[in-house]
């Protein structure tokens, strides 16, 4: 079965909002439709009223409407343009308004059979639309390249010259000055003007730098090309006296207005680009001066004719206004040039002074960078220290390099925090130590030692004492003061690094203790025992020595806790821990295994020796209880299980299980005794390894 494809049709074009946008004069398509409708009305007028006076009058009246529509399009674009582009479109609208004057007068004369203007005057008025076009070509490319006042003064001068030039069209027989066969070759003033304007736009395009300027000039060129083509064909039709074709060619006279409206509405304002100053060149200055000379020469050529037509007063007034415009134009240029010279001189002096200041600052920065580098190296070295002793050994050499010409001492508070004890020193012995305080003061000029406190995390750690060594070079008082202040800043920075390092080392040690020791009994915990046991296992295997394990459990500890309370139970645990610490060797390890259980690792100890040591510990518990009357509410006894490698088993992973099994036997045998684990055969070892551990 064939599949029917259904293409959805968008209904946006029929929505009221879309129709409003389409009917807006801002829409080029709608404006194009209006122009087409007006041209259709022209054709309908000729078809209805013929090519006589009435038909021509209606057609010329519609041409006036064409012009009004083009003016409206130009005005819309002028309202949304900014800067030089706004001036461009304003002059473009003025040009269309000038075209509207002879167009409206011609329509009036045709409709009402009047003769307001002669044919020559009517043609000259049409030529005046070129005056604003010439002024457009003198617009600058960017608003910020020149002062706005200069732009308007330049346009004022151009306006004077252009006005004088086009006014001469009414005074001089320009058409008669052309060759006799000019009209036969369809050469008229309007044709020559069209060619002149197109050449002027082409020359202006050669000097256009920005894309926005070229876009505007291309739009202007398209409008002028349309005007030139229509003017040429219109004059050709009139030259050959084609009356009917001349009437119908009024539809062609609408094309310049169509072009004007569309080139305006299709223009969009370019995005603002960052301004980059343009380097002035000799050619630009030469071109500007040549333009000024051409302006003066044009004024001089027109003066004689103006004197004959309007008299000397008006001519002199025109010259005076033009010269005044030149004077006012040059005055701000000279003023800003002088001000720029003065500003450059001031800036040059400031640069010289800033250069000297920067040189001094660079030298200070080099010294500071070297000091910061040394402080960072000191911090890195201290952070790499494993203990306080390592850090204290590295400090003297670094401080001697960081603070040359000084001697000093680092003192750290003792455990009770009531005295600062010397930890490191550099240089000779301090002349006088004085009392250690926490007041930070600058190096004194009399050479006495000063103290800089070591504070980290809001807690005082110690004090850094420094003193001049008395071998400093004679310098000015200001230089010496700066050196003392600099030494104080460096010493303070070093003190911060030292304090932070000591605090970190103390924190690291505290964390290590918390991670490896039981907080109640201060014995090592089970985690530390596992690390120690792995180390001892490797050492025992390598050397072929023995290793004994003793597992101790306090008898009836739960009943002890329930009867006398948890504080008494904690005291009993501490009592057993002290007994163990006083009963083991330095190489042995006593561990709180968990709850009321303790483990003692005895390197290089046989099974028999471990059993003897167990008896000693059990008896010592009783002796210490008797030696400390009143410390515990009741005597404390313990059951002990002993196992050893290799007598009990040759598998280290079963060593603790064997000791645990022996402890279990001691409990069942009546408690308060030492039980020695029996040697395991292969079958017993396999069964014990497979059995679950005792809860």
C-alpha positions as CSV (number, residue, x, y, z in Angstrom):
1,X,0.0,0.0,0.0
2,X,1.4,3.4,-0.9
3,X,2.1,5.7,2.0
4,X,0.6,9.2,1.8
5,X,3.0,11.8,2.8
6,X,1.4,14.7,4.7
7,X,3.5,17.9,4.8
8,X,2.5,20.2,7.7
9,X,1.8,23.8,6.6
10,X,2.9,26.5,9.1
11,X,0.1,28.8,10.0
12,X,2.4,31.5,11.3
13,X,2.0,33.5,8.1
14,X,-1.8,33.8,8.7
15,X,-1.6,34.7,12.3
16,X,-2.6,38.4,13.2
17,X,0.9,39.1,14.5
18,X,2.6,37.8,11.3
19,X,0.2,39.9,9.2
20,X,1.0,43.0,11.3
21,X,4.7,42.4,10.8
22,X,4.1,41.9,7.0
23,X,2.1,45.1,6.8
24,X,4.8,47.1,8.5
25,X,6.9,49.6,6.5
26,X,9.9,47.9,8.2
27,X,9.3,44.8,6.1
28,X,11.1,45.0,2.7
29,X,8.7,42.5,1.1
30,X,5.7,44.6,2.1
31,X,7.3,47.7,0.7
32,X,8.0,45.9,-2.5
33,X,4.4,45.0,-2.8
34,X,3.4,48.6,-2.2
35,X,5.7,49.8,-5.0
36,X,4.3,47.1,-7.4
37,X,0.8,48.2,-6.5
38,X,1.6,51.8,-7.2
39,X,3.1,50.9,-10.6
40,X,0.1,48.8,-11.3
41,X,-2.1,51.8,-10.5
42,X,0.0,53.9,-13.0
43,X,-0.6,51.3,-15.7
44,X,-4.3,51.2,-14.8
45,X,-4.5,55.0,-15.1
46,X,-3.1,54.9,-18.6
47,X,-5.4,52.1,-19.6
48,X,-8.4,54.0,-18.1
49,X,-7.7,57.6,-19.0
50,X,-5.3,57.2,-21.9
51,X,-2.0,58.9,-22.4
52,X,-3.4,62.4,-22.4
53,X,-3.3,65.1,-19.8
54,X,-5.4,63.2,-17.3
55,X,-3.6,59.9,-17.6
56,X,-0.2,61.6,-17.3
57,X,-1.4,63.6,-14.3
58,X,-2.6,60.5,-12.5
59,X,0.7,58.8,-13.3
60,X,2.8,61.7,-12.1
61,X,0.7,62.0,-8.9
62,X,1.5,58.3,-8.3
63,X,5.2,59.0,-8.8
64,X,4.9,61.6,-6.0
65,X,3.5,58.7,-3.8
66,X,6.4,56.6,-4.9
67,X,8.8,59.3,-3.7
68,X,6.9,59.7,-0.4
69,X,7.2,55.9,0.2
70,X,11.0,56.0,-0.5
71,X,11.3,59.0,1.8
72,X,9.5,57.1,4.5
73,X,11.8,54.1,4.1
74,X,14.9,56.3,4.3
75,X,13.5,58.1,7.4
76,X,12.9,54.7,9.1
77,X,16.5,53.7,8.5
78,X,17.8,57.1,9.7
79,X,15.9,56.7,13.0
80,X,17.7,53.4,13.8
81,X,21.2,54.5,12.5
82,X,23.9,56.0,14.7
83,X,26.9,58.3,14.1
84,X,28.1,58.7,10.6
85,X,25.6,56.2,9.2
86,X,22.8,58.5,10.5
87,X,24.3,61.5,8.7
88,X,24.5,59.3,5.5
89,X,20.8,58.4,5.6
90,X,19.8,61.9,6.6
91,X,21.5,63.3,3.5
92,X,20.0,60.5,1.4
93,X,16.5,61.5,2.6
94,X,17.3,65.2,1.8
95,X,18.2,64.1,-1.7
96,X,14.9,62.3,-2.1
97,X,13.1,65.5,-0.8
98,X,14.9,67.6,-3.4
99,X,13.6,65.2,-6.1
100,X,10.1,65.5,-4.6
101,X,10.0,69.3,-5.3
102,X,10.1,69.2,-9.2
103,X,8.1,65.9,-9.1
104,X,5.2,67.5,-7.2
105,X,5.3,70.7,-9.2
106,X,5.3,68.7,-12.4
107,X,2.3,66.6,-11.3
108,X,0.4,69.8,-10.3
109,X,1.1,71.5,-13.7
110,X,0.0,68.3,-15.6
111,X,-3.2,67.8,-13.6
112,X,-4.4,71.4,-13.6
113,X,-2.9,72.4,-17.0
114,X,-0.6,75.0,-15.4
115,X,2.9,76.1,-16.3
116,X,4.6,76.8,-13.0
117,X,8.1,75.8,-14.2
118,X,9.7,75.9,-17.5
119,X,11.2,72.7,-18.9
120,X,14.8,73.9,-18.4
121,X,14.1,74.9,-14.8
122,X,12.3,71.7,-14.1
123,X,15.3,69.7,-15.4
124,X,17.7,71.8,-13.3
125,X,15.7,71.2,-10.2
126,X,16.0,67.5,-10.8
127,X,19.7,67.9,-11.0
128,X,19.9,69.4,-7.5
129,X,19.5,65.9,-5.9
130,X,23.2,65.5,-6.5
131,X,24.1,68.2,-4.0
132,X,23.4,66.0,-0.9
133,X,25.0,63.0,-2.7
134,X,28.3,65.0,-3.0
135,X,28.1,65.9,0.7
136,X,27.7,62.2,1.5
137,X,31.1,61.5,-0.1
138,X,32.8,63.9,2.3
139,X,31.6,62.0,5.4
140,X,34.3,60.4,7.6
141,X,34.3,56.7,8.0
142,X,34.3,56.5,11.8
143,X,32.9,58.9,14.4
144,X,35.9,58.6,16.7
145,X,38.6,59.4,14.1
146,X,37.8,63.1,14.2
147,X,36.0,65.5,16.5
148,X,32.3,65.8,15.8
149,X,32.6,69.6,15.6
150,X,35.2,69.2,12.9
151,X,32.9,66.9,10.9
152,X,30.1,69.4,10.9
153,X,32.4,72.3,10.0
154,X,33.7,70.3,7.1
155,X,30.2,69.6,5.9
156,X,29.4,73.3,6.3
157,X,32.2,74.2,3.9
158,X,31.2,71.6,1.5
159,X,27.6,72.8,1.7
160,X,28.7,76.3,0.7
161,X,30.7,75.1,-2.3
162,X,28.0,72.7,-3.4
163,X,25.3,75.4,-3.1
164,X,27.4,77.8,-5.2
165,X,28.1,75.1,-7.8
166,X,24.5,74.1,-8.2
167,X,23.2,77.6,-8.0
168,X,25.3,78.4,-11.1
169,X,23.1,75.9,-13.0
170,X,20.4,78.5,-12.9
171,X,22.8,81.3,-14.0
172,X,25.0,79.7,-16.6
173,X,23.7,78.4,-19.9
174,X,25.2,75.0,-19.3
175,X,23.4,73.1,-22.0
176,X,24.4,75.8,-24.5
177,X,28.0,75.3,-23.5
178,X,27.9,71.7,-24.7
179,X,28.8,70.8,-28.3
180,X,26.1,71.4,-30.9
181,X,25.6,67.7,-31.5
182,X,25.4,66.8,-27.8
183,X,21.6,66.6,-27.7
184,X,21.6,64.6,-30.8
185,X,23.8,62.1,-29.0
186,X,21.5,62.1,-26.0
187,X,24.1,64.1,-23.9
188,X,22.4,66.4,-21.4
189,X,23.3,68.0,-18.1
190,X,21.4,65.3,-16.2
191,X,23.3,62.6,-18.0
192,X,26.6,64.3,-17.3
193,X,25.6,64.7,-13.6
194,X,24.8,61.0,-13.3
195,X,28.2,60.0,-14.8
196,X,30.0,62.5,-12.5
197,X,28.3,61.2,-9.4
198,X,29.0,57.6,-10.3
199,X,32.7,58.4,-10.9
200,X,32.8,60.3,-7.6
201,X,31.3,57.3,-5.7
202,X,33.8,55.0,-7.4
203,X,36.8,57.2,-6.4
204,X,35.4,57.4,-2.8
205,X,35.3,53.6,-2.7
206,X,39.0,53.4,-3.5
207,X,39.7,55.2,-0.2
208,X,37.1,53.3,1.9
209,X,38.7,51.2,4.6
210,X,35.8,49.8,6.7
211,X,33.3,47.2,5.5
212,X,30.4,49.3,6.8
213,X,31.5,52.3,4.7
214,X,31.9,50.2,1.6
215,X,28.4,48.8,2.1
216,X,26.9,52.2,2.3
217,X,28.7,53.4,-0.8
218,X,27.7,50.3,-2.7
219,X,24.0,51.0,-1.8
220,X,24.4,54.6,-2.9
221,X,26.0,53.4,-6.2
222,X,23.1,51.1,-6.9
223,X,20.7,54.0,-6.5
224,X,22.7,56.2,-8.8
225,X,23.1,53.5,-11.4
226,X,19.3,53.2,-11.5
227,X,18.9,57.0,-11.8
228,X,21.5,57.1,-14.6
229,X,19.9,54.3,-16.6
230,X,16.4,55.6,-16.3
231,X,17.5,59.2,-17.1
232,X,19.4,58.0,-20.2
233,X,16.4,56.0,-21.6
234,X,14.0,58.8,-20.7
235,X,16.0,61.4,-22.5
236,X,16.4,59.1,-25.4
237,X,12.6,58.6,-25.7
238,X,12.0,62.4,-25.4
239,X,14.8,63.0,-28.0
240,X,13.0,60.9,-30.6
241,X,9.5,62.3,-29.7
242,X,7.9,59.0,-28.8
243,X,4.8,60.5,-27.1
244,X,3.1,57.3,-26.1
245,X,6.3,55.6,-25.0
246,X,7.2,58.8,-23.1
247,X,3.9,58.6,-21.2
248,X,4.2,54.9,-20.4
249,X,7.9,55.4,-19.4
250,X,6.5,57.1,-16.2
251,X,6.5,53.6,-14.9
252,X,10.3,53.6,-15.5
253,X,10.7,56.9,-13.6
254,X,9.3,55.0,-10.5
255,X,12.4,52.6,-10.5
256,X,14.8,55.1,-8.8
257,X,12.3,55.5,-5.9
258,X,11.9,51.7,-5.7
259,X,15.7,51.3,-5.6
260,X,16.0,54.1,-3.0
261,X,13.4,52.5,-0.7
262,X,14.8,48.9,-1.0
263,X,18.5,49.9,-0.5
264,X,17.4,51.7,2.6
265,X,15.2,49.1,4.2
266,X,17.6,46.2,3.5
267,X,20.4,48.0,5.4
268,X,21.3,46.7,8.9
269,X,23.5,48.4,11.4
270,X,26.9,46.7,11.7
271,X,28.0,45.3,15.0
272,X,30.2,47.6,17.0
273,X,33.9,46.8,16.5
274,X,36.7,47.8,18.8
275,X,38.2,51.0,17.6
276,X,41.9,50.9,16.5
277,X,43.5,54.2,15.8
278,X,44.5,54.7,12.2
279,X,48.1,55.8,11.5
280,X,48.1,59.2,9.8
281,X,50.1,59.2,6.6
282,X,51.6,61.9,4.3
283,X,49.2,61.0,1.6
284,X,46.1,61.7,3.8
285,X,47.5,65.1,4.8
286,X,48.2,65.9,1.1
287,X,44.8,64.8,0.0
288,X,43.1,67.0,2.7
289,X,45.1,70.0,1.6
290,X,44.3,69.4,-2.1
291,X,40.6,69.2,-1.3
292,X,40.9,72.6,0.5
293,X,42.7,74.1,-2.4
294,X,40.0,72.7,-4.8
295,X,37.3,74.3,-2.6
296,X,39.0,77.7,-2.7
297,X,39.5,77.4,-6.5
298,X,35.8,76.5,-7.0
299,X,34.8,79.5,-5.0
300,X,37.0,81.8,-7.0
301,X,35.6,80.5,-10.3
302,X,32.0,81.2,-9.2
303,X,32.7,84.7,-7.8
304,X,32.6,86.6,-11.0
305,X,29.3,85.1,-12.1
306,X,27.8,85.7,-8.7
307,X,28.9,89.3,-8.7
308,X,27.0,89.9,-12.0
309,X,23.9,88.1,-10.8
310,X,23.6,89.1,-7.1
311,X,26.0,92.0,-6.7
312,X,29.2,92.4,-4.6
313,X,27.6,92.5,-1.2
314,X,26.1,89.0,-1.4
315,X,29.3,87.7,-3.0
316,X,31.5,89.2,-0.3
317,X,29.2,87.8,2.4
318,X,29.4,84.3,0.9
319,X,33.2,84.6,0.8
320,X,33.3,85.8,4.4
321,X,31.1,82.9,5.6
322,X,33.3,80.4,3.7
323,X,36.5,81.9,5.2
324,X,35.0,82.0,8.6
325,X,34.2,78.3,8.3
326,X,37.8,77.6,7.3
327,X,39.0,79.7,10.3
328,X,36.7,78.0,12.8
329,X,37.7,74.6,11.2
330,X,41.4,75.2,11.7
331,X,41.2,76.7,15.2
332,X,40.2,73.5,17.0
333,X,42.9,71.6,15.0
334,X,45.6,74.0,16.1
335,X,44.3,74.0,19.7
336,X,44.2,70.3,20.0
337,X,47.7,70.0,18.4
338,X,49.2,72.4,21.0
339,X,47.4,70.6,23.8
340,X,48.6,67.3,22.5
341,X,52.2,68.6,22.4
342,X,52.0,69.8,26.0
343,X,50.4,66.5,27.1
344,X,53.1,64.5,25.4
345,X,55.8,66.6,27.1
346,X,54.1,66.1,30.5
347,X,53.8,62.3,29.8
348,X,57.4,62.1,28.8
349,X,58.5,63.7,32.1
350,X,56.2,61.3,34.0
351,X,57.7,58.4,32.1
352,X,61.2,59.4,33.0
353,X,60.3,59.7,36.7
354,X,58.3,56.4,36.5
355,X,61.3,54.7,34.9
356,X,63.5,55.7,37.8
357,X,60.9,54.5,40.2
358,X,60.4,51.3,38.4
359,X,64.2,50.6,38.4
360,X,64.3,51.0,42.2
361,X,61.2,48.9,42.5
362,X,62.7,46.2,40.3
363,X,65.8,46.1,42.5
364,X,63.7,45.8,45.6
365,X,61.6,43.1,43.9
366,X,64.7,41.2,43.0
367,X,65.8,41.3,46.7
368,X,62.3,40.4,47.8
369,X,62.1,37.5,45.3
370,X,65.3,36.1,46.5
371,X,64.1,36.3,50.1
372,X,60.7,34.7,49.2
373,X,62.6,32.0,47.5
374,X,64.7,31.3,50.5
375,X,61.6,31.3,52.8
376,X,59.8,28.9,50.4
377,X,62.9,26.6,50.5
378,X,62.9,26.8,54.3
379,X,59.2,25.9,54.3
380,X,59.7,23.0,52.0
381,X,62.7,21.7,53.9
382,X,60.8,22.0,57.2
383,X,57.7,20.3,55.8
384,X,59.9,17.4,54.7
385,X,61.2,16.9,58.3
386,X,60.0,13.8,60.0
387,X,60.4,15.1,63.5
388,X,61.2,18.2,65.6
389,X,64.8,17.3,65.8
390,X,65.2,17.1,62.0
391,X,63.6,20.5,61.7
392,X,65.8,22.1,64.4
393,X,68.9,20.8,62.7
394,X,68.0,22.5,59.4
395,X,66.9,25.9,60.8
396,X,70.3,27.5,61.8
397,X,71.9,27.3,58.3
398,X,68.8,28.6,56.6
399,X,68.3,31.5,58.9
400,X,71.9,32.5,58.7
401,X,71.5,32.8,54.9
402,X,68.2,34.5,55.1
403,X,69.2,37.1,57.8
404,X,72.8,38.0,57.1
405,X,74.4,40.2,59.8
406,X,72.3,38.7,62.6
407,X,72.6,36.0,65.2
408,X,69.7,34.4,67.0
409,X,68.2,31.5,68.8
410,X,65.0,29.5,68.5
411,X,63.3,28.5,71.8
412,X,60.3,26.2,72.1
413,X,57.9,25.9,75.0
414,X,58.3,22.8,77.1
415,X,55.5,20.3,77.8
416,X,54.2,22.1,80.8
417,X,54.3,25.4,78.7
418,X,55.8,27.5,81.5
419,X,59.3,27.9,80.0
420,X,60.9,28.3,76.5
421,X,63.8,25.9,76.1
422,X,66.6,26.5,73.4
423,X,66.2,24.3,70.4
424,X,68.5,25.8,67.7
425,X,70.9,28.8,67.3
426,X,73.0,30.4,64.7
427,X,75.9,33.0,64.8
428,X,77.7,33.9,68.0
429,X,76.1,33.7,71.4
430,X,73.5,36.4,72.1
431,X,74.9,39.4,74.1
432,X,72.0,39.3,76.4
433,X,69.1,36.9,76.3
434,X,66.7,38.8,78.5
435,X,63.3,37.4,79.4
436,X,61.4,35.5,76.7
437,X,58.2,37.3,75.9
438,X,55.6,37.1,73.1
439,X,55.9,40.8,72.1
440,X,57.0,41.2,68.4
441,X,59.1,44.4,68.0
442,X,61.5,45.6,65.3
443,X,65.2,45.2,65.6
444,X,66.4,47.8,68.0
445,X,69.0,50.3,67.0
446,X,71.0,49.7,70.1
447,X,71.7,46.1,69.1
448,X,69.8,44.4,71.9
449,X,68.0,41.2,71.1
450,X,64.3,41.2,70.2
451,X,61.8,38.4,70.3
452,X,59.3,37.3,67.6
453,X,56.6,34.9,68.9
454,X,56.0,31.6,67.2
455,X,52.2,31.3,67.0
456,X,50.2,28.7,65.0
457,X,46.5,28.1,65.1
458,X,46.1,30.8,67.8
459,X,48.5,28.9,70.1
460,X,51.9,30.1,71.2
461,X,54.7,27.5,70.4
462,X,57.9,29.4,71.2
463,X,59.9,32.5,70.4
464,X,62.5,33.4,67.8
465,X,65.2,35.8,69.2
466,X,67.4,37.8,66.8
467,X,70.1,40.4,67.3
468,X,72.5,42.4,65.1
469,X,75.9,40.9,65.1
470,X,77.6,44.4,65.2
471,X,79.5,43.9,61.9
472,X,77.1,46.0,59.7
473,X,78.5,48.4,57.2
474,X,78.1,52.1,58.0
475,X,75.0,53.4,56.0
476,X,72.5,56.3,56.3
477,X,69.9,56.2,59.0
478,X,67.1,55.8,56.5
479,X,68.9,52.8,54.8
480,X,69.6,51.2,58.1
481,X,66.0,51.6,59.2
482,X,64.8,50.0,55.9
483,X,67.2,47.1,56.5
484,X,66.0,46.6,60.1
485,X,62.3,46.7,58.9
486,X,63.1,44.2,56.1
487,X,64.9,41.9,58.5
488,X,61.9,42.1,60.8
489,X,59.5,41.2,58.0
490,X,61.7,38.3,56.9
491,X,62.2,37.1,60.5
492,X,58.4,37.2,61.0
493,X,57.8,35.2,57.8
494,X,60.4,32.7,58.8
495,X,58.8,32.5,62.3
496,X,55.4,31.8,60.7
497,X,56.9,28.9,58.7
498,X,58.7,27.5,61.7
499,X,55.6,27.7,63.9
500,X,53.5,26.1,61.3
501,X,56.0,23.3,60.8
502,X,56.3,22.6,64.6
503,X,52.5,22.6,64.8
504,X,52.2,20.2,61.9
505,X,54.8,17.9,63.4
506,X,53.1,17.9,66.8
507,X,49.8,17.2,65.1
508,X,51.3,14.5,63.0
509,X,52.7,12.9,66.2
510,X,49.4,13.3,68.0
511,X,47.6,11.6,65.1
512,X,50.2,8.8,65.1
513,X,49.7,8.2,68.8
514,X,45.9,8.2,68.4
515,X,46.1,5.8,65.6
516,X,48.5,3.3,67.3
517,X,47.8,3.6,71.1
518,X,44.8,2.9,73.3
519,X,43.6,6.1,74.9
520,X,42.6,4.4,78.2
521,X,45.7,2.4,79.0
522,X,48.3,4.1,76.8
523,X,49.3,0.7,75.4
524,X,49.6,0.1,71.7
525,X,46.4,-1.0,70.0
526,X,45.6,-4.0,67.9
527,X,46.4,-2.2,64.6
528,X,49.9,-1.4,65.7
529,X,50.3,-5.0,67.0
530,X,49.5,-6.3,63.5
531,X,52.2,-4.2,61.9
532,X,54.7,-5.1,64.6
533,X,53.8,-8.8,64.3
534,X,54.4,-8.8,60.5
535,X,57.8,-7.2,61.0
536,X,58.8,-9.7,63.8
537,X,57.6,-12.6,61.7
538,X,60.0,-11.6,58.8
539,X,62.8,-11.0,61.2
540,X,62.2,-14.3,63.1
541,X,62.2,-16.4,59.9
542,X,65.3,-14.6,58.5
543,X,67.3,-15.2,61.7
544,X,65.7,-18.6,62.7
545,X,64.8,-17.3,66.2
546,X,61.8,-18.0,68.3
547,X,58.7,-15.8,68.9
548,X,56.3,-16.2,71.9
549,X,52.8,-14.8,72.2
550,X,51.0,-14.3,75.5
551,X,47.3,-13.7,75.5
552,X,46.0,-12.4,78.9
553,X,42.3,-12.0,80.0
554,X,41.1,-10.4,83.2
555,X,39.0,-12.9,85.2
556,X,35.3,-12.2,85.8
557,X,35.7,-8.6,84.4
558,X,32.0,-8.3,83.6
559,X,31.1,-9.1,87.2
560,X,33.8,-6.7,88.3
561,X,32.3,-3.9,86.2
562,X,28.7,-4.7,87.3
563,X,29.7,-4.8,91.0
564,X,32.0,-1.8,91.3
565,X,31.0,0.3,88.3
566,X,32.7,1.2,85.0
567,X,35.1,3.7,86.6
568,X,36.5,0.9,88.7
569,X,36.6,-1.3,85.7
570,X,38.7,1.4,83.8
571,X,41.0,1.6,86.8
572,X,41.4,-2.2,86.7
573,X,42.3,-2.0,83.0
574,X,44.9,0.7,83.7
575,X,46.3,-1.3,86.6
576,X,46.8,-4.3,84.4
577,X,48.4,-2.1,81.7
578,X,50.9,-0.6,84.2
579,X,51.7,-4.1,85.5
580,X,52.4,-5.3,81.9
581,X,54.6,-2.3,81.1
582,X,56.7,-2.8,84.2
583,X,57.1,-6.5,83.5
584,X,58.2,-6.7,79.9
585,X,61.5,-6.0,78.2
586,X,62.3,-3.0,76.0
587,X,62.0,-5.2,72.8
588,X,58.7,-6.7,73.9
589,X,55.3,-5.3,73.0
590,X,52.3,-5.1,75.3
591,X,49.0,-4.5,73.5
592,X,45.4,-4.0,74.5
593,X,43.9,-6.5,72.2
594,X,40.3,-5.6,72.9
595,X,37.9,-5.3,76.0
596,X,39.7,-7.0,78.9
597,X,42.1,-8.9,76.7
598,X,45.8,-8.1,76.4
599,X,48.5,-9.5,74.1
600,X,52.3,-9.6,74.8
601,X,54.7,-10.3,72.0
602,X,58.0,-11.7,73.1
603,X,60.7,-11.8,70.4
604,X,63.5,-14.3,70.8
605,X,61.7,-16.0,73.7
606,X,61.0,-19.8,73.9
607,X,57.7,-21.4,75.0
608,X,59.1,-22.3,78.5
609,X,60.5,-18.8,79.1
610,X,57.2,-17.3,78.1
611,X,55.4,-19.5,80.5
612,X,57.7,-18.4,83.3
613,X,57.1,-14.8,82.3
614,X,53.4,-15.4,82.4
615,X,53.6,-16.7,86.0
616,X,55.7,-13.6,87.0
617,X,53.0,-11.3,85.5
618,X,50.2,-13.2,87.3
619,X,52.0,-13.0,90.6
620,X,53.0,-9.4,90.1
621,X,49.3,-8.5,89.8
622,X,48.7,-9.8,93.2
623,X,51.8,-8.1,94.7
624,X,50.9,-4.7,93.3
625,X,47.4,-5.0,94.6
626,X,48.8,-5.6,98.0
627,X,51.4,-2.8,97.6
628,X,48.7,-0.3,96.7
629,X,46.0,-0.6,99.3
630,X,42.8,1.3,98.5
631,X,43.6,1.8,94.8
632,X,41.2,-1.0,93.6
633,X,38.0,-2.1,95.4
634,X,38.9,-5.8,94.8
635,X,41.9,-7.9,93.7
636,X,42.4,-8.5,90.0
637,X,43.5,-11.8,88.6
638,X,44.1,-12.9,85.0
639,X,44.2,-16.1,83.0
640,X,47.1,-16.4,80.5
641,X,47.5,-18.5,77.4
642,X,51.0,-19.0,75.9
643,X,52.2,-20.2,72.5
644,X,55.5,-19.9,70.7
645,X,57.1,-20.4,67.4
646,X,58.3,-23.0,66.4
647,X,57.5,-25.1,69.5
648,X,53.7,-24.8,69.3
649,X,53.4,-24.4,65.5
650,X,55.5,-23.5,62.6
651,X,52.6,-21.4,61.1
652,X,52.6,-17.8,62.2
653,X,49.0,-17.4,61.3
654,X,48.0,-20.0,63.9
655,X,50.2,-18.6,66.7
656,X,47.5,-16.3,68.1
657,X,44.9,-19.0,67.7
658,X,47.0,-21.4,69.7
659,X,47.5,-18.8,72.5
660,X,43.8,-18.2,72.4
661,X,43.1,-21.9,72.7
662,X,45.5,-22.1,75.7
663,X,43.7,-19.1,77.3
664,X,40.4,-21.0,76.8
665,X,41.9,-24.0,78.6
666,X,43.1,-21.8,81.5
667,X,39.6,-20.4,81.9
668,X,38.1,-23.8,82.1
669,X,40.7,-25.1,84.5
670,X,39.6,-22.5,87.1
671,X,41.1,-19.2,86.0
672,X,44.0,-17.3,87.6
673,X,46.6,-19.5,86.0
674,X,48.9,-19.9,83.0
675,X,48.2,-22.5,80.3
676,X,50.7,-23.5,77.7
677,X,49.6,-24.5,74.2
678,X,50.4,-28.0,73.1
679,X,52.4,-28.6,70.0
680,X,50.2,-29.1,66.9
681,X,50.5,-31.9,64.5
682,X,49.5,-31.5,60.8
683,X,45.9,-32.7,61.3
684,X,45.4,-30.4,64.4
685,X,46.9,-27.5,62.6
686,X,44.5,-28.0,59.6
687,X,41.5,-28.3,61.9
688,X,42.4,-25.2,63.9
689,X,43.0,-23.2,60.7
690,X,39.5,-24.3,59.4
691,X,37.8,-23.7,62.8
692,X,36.1,-20.4,63.4
693,X,37.8,-18.0,65.9
694,X,36.5,-17.9,69.4
695,X,33.9,-15.1,70.0
